[in-house]
Amino acid sequence: MKKIILVPFAILLFSCNSTKKTAESDKRPVTEQKASAKLYTVLSESDYQGKETKSFEVVKDAQSLHKLYQAVNDEQVPKVDFSKERIVALFLGQKNSGGFSIKVTDVSEKAGKIYVSVQETAPKSGEMATMAITNPYTIVKINSTKEIVFQ
């Protein structure tokens, strides 16, 4: 009787697929993915508390970093070694509804410069969105002190 119960259980156990798929949308070689991931870290992002005008800022010192975090009403200022790192702040500006965002999609190094790819999104036509004033922003740490170019 025990064998009759154990056989279907064993078949069920071994038939389950437990492998994890990697992100299929990222077709870059693994070495390139690792290099890009090491170049930046997202520190903070929100749909609220950003600046009223669209801007991209590069922070190169601790005093400016504290002012930046005061501007977005965040008291948890990260520790940054400005001899090795820079901070990039992306502000989309004031929007009259939700559904807007600004993000860093990629950071790469070419010809001695750091290229930051920025993606702005808006709500799709006919799609429901929060009816509130928003100010989306993203703050990213770049693990380099080279010149930063926004794309």
C-alpha positions in Angstrom: 0.0 0.0 0.0 2.9 2.4 0.8 4.4 1.7 -2.6 1.2 2.7 -4.4 1.2 6.1 -2.6 4.9 6.7 -3.0 5.1 6.0 -6.7 2.8 8.8 -7.8 4.4 11.1 -5.3 7.9 10.4 -6.6 6.7 10.9 -10.3 5.1 14.2 -9.3 8.3 15.3 -7.4 10.7 14.5 -10.3 8.4 15.9 -13.0 8.4 19.4 -11.6 10.6 21.8 -13.5 12.8 23.7 -11.0 15.2 25.4 -13.3 15.2 29.2 -13.3 15.2 31.2 -16.6 17.5 34.2 -16.9 16.1 37.4 -18.3 15.4 36.7 -21.9 15.0 40.4 -22.8 18.7 41.0 -22.2 20.5 39.4 -25.1 24.0 40.9 -24.2 26.8 38.6 -23.4 27.2 37.7 -19.7 30.5 39.5 -19.4 29.0 42.7 -20.8 26.0 42.4 -18.4 28.3 42.1 -15.4 30.4 45.0 -16.4 27.3 47.2 -16.9 25.8 46.1 -13.5 29.0 47.0 -11.8 29.0 50.5 -13.2 25.9 51.7 -11.5 23.5 51.2 -8.6 20.0 52.7 -8.2 19.9 54.5 -4.8 16.5 56.0 -4.8 13.5 56.5 -7.1 10.0 57.8 -6.6 7.0 59.3 -8.4 6.8 62.1 -5.8 9.2 64.7 -4.2 11.3 65.3 -7.3 12.0 68.8 -8.8 9.4 70.8 -10.7 11.5 71.1 -13.8 13.2 68.4 -15.9 16.9 68.1 -15.3 19.8 65.7 -15.2 22.4 66.4 -12.4 25.9 65.0 -11.7 26.9 65.3 -8.0 30.6 65.4 -7.3 30.8 66.3 -3.6 29.2 65.5 -0.2 27.7 68.9 0.3 25.9 68.8 -3.0 24.7 65.2 -2.2 23.2 66.4 1.1 21.4 69.3 -0.7 20.1 66.8 -3.3 18.6 64.5 -0.6 17.1 67.5 1.2 15.4 68.5 -2.1 13.7 65.1 -2.4 12.9 65.0 1.4 15.0 61.9 2.1 17.0 61.9 5.3 19.0 58.7 4.5 21.9 60.1 2.6 24.2 57.3 1.4 27.9 57.2 2.0 29.8 57.9 -1.2 33.5 57.9 -1.9 33.7 60.8 -4.4 37.3 59.9 -5.3 35.9 56.8 -7.0 32.2 57.5 -7.6 29.7 60.0 -8.8 25.9 60.5 -8.2 23.5 61.1 -11.1 20.0 62.5 -10.4 17.4 62.4 -13.1 14.3 64.6 -12.6 11.4 64.3 -15.0 9.7 67.5 -13.8 6.1 68.1 -12.6 3.4 66.1 -14.3 -0.4 66.4 -13.8 -1.1 62.7 -13.4 0.5 59.4 -12.4 2.0 56.9 -14.8 5.1 58.9 -15.6 8.6 57.7 -14.7 12.3 58.2 -15.5 14.9 55.4 -15.2 18.4 54.5 -16.1 18.3 51.6 -18.5 22.0 51.2 -19.1 25.4 52.6 -18.1 28.4 51.9 -20.4 31.9 53.1 -20.8 33.2 54.1 -24.2 36.3 56.2 -25.2 37.0 57.2 -21.7 33.5 58.5 -21.0 30.5 57.1 -19.1 27.3 57.0 -21.1 24.0 56.9 -19.2 21.0 55.7 -21.1 17.8 57.4 -19.8 14.2 56.1 -20.4 11.2 58.3 -19.8 7.8 56.7 -19.8 4.3 58.2 -19.9 0.9 56.7 -19.3 -0.6 55.1 -22.5 -3.5 56.7 -24.1 -6.8 55.4 -22.6 -5.0 53.8 -19.7 -6.0 54.7 -16.2 -3.6 56.8 -14.1 -3.5 58.4 -10.7 -5.0 61.8 -10.8 -2.4 63.5 -8.7 0.5 65.8 -9.4 3.7 63.8 -9.6 7.4 64.7 -9.8 9.3 61.4 -10.8 13.0 61.1 -10.1 15.8 58.5 -9.9 19.1 58.8 -8.1 21.9 56.5 -9.3 25.5 55.9 -8.1 28.0 55.6 -10.9 31.2 53.7 -10.0 33.5 55.9 -12.0 34.7 59.5 -12.0 35.0 59.9 -15.7 32.9 62.4 -17.7 29.2 61.5 -17.8 27.2 61.8 -21.0 23.4 61.4 -21.0 21.7 59.6 -23.9 
